Amino acid sequence: MGYVSLIFPLMFFSSTSGFVFGYAMFYYYKRSNMSGMLQSVQFFGYTLLTCYVFFLMLSTVAFVASLKFIRYIYVNLKMD
């Protein structure tokens, strides 16, 4: 089976959650007025947790969709 095409969605959506975390860093340093150790730890802790859940949700959907597509292709492939 094409394992490369099953791994690709995981890499793609890890970059999506990385972008979300990068934007959260931009927001924290440029837009927010937060300061202090407790606020920083709480903000980045919840942001990391949110990005991880975002990664898991998107990767699960993409993995299942690509797995079903690849199985559909291999089932319908005719070898004469």
Stockholm file with secondary structure:
# STOCKHOLM 1.0

chainA/1-80         MGYVSLIFPLMFFSSTSGFVFGYAMFYYYKRSNMSGMLQSVQFFGYTLLTCYVFFLMLSTVAFVASLKFIRYIYVNLKMD
#=GR chainA/1-80 SS CCHHHHHHHHHHHHHHHHHHHHHHHHIIIIICCCCSHHHHHHHHHHHHHHHHHHHHHHHHHHHHHHHHHHHHHHHHCCCC
#=GC SS_cons        CCHHHHHHHHHHHHHHHHHHHHHHHHIIIIICCCCSHHHHHHHHHHHHHHHHHHHHHHHHHHHHHHHHHHHHHHHHCCCC
//
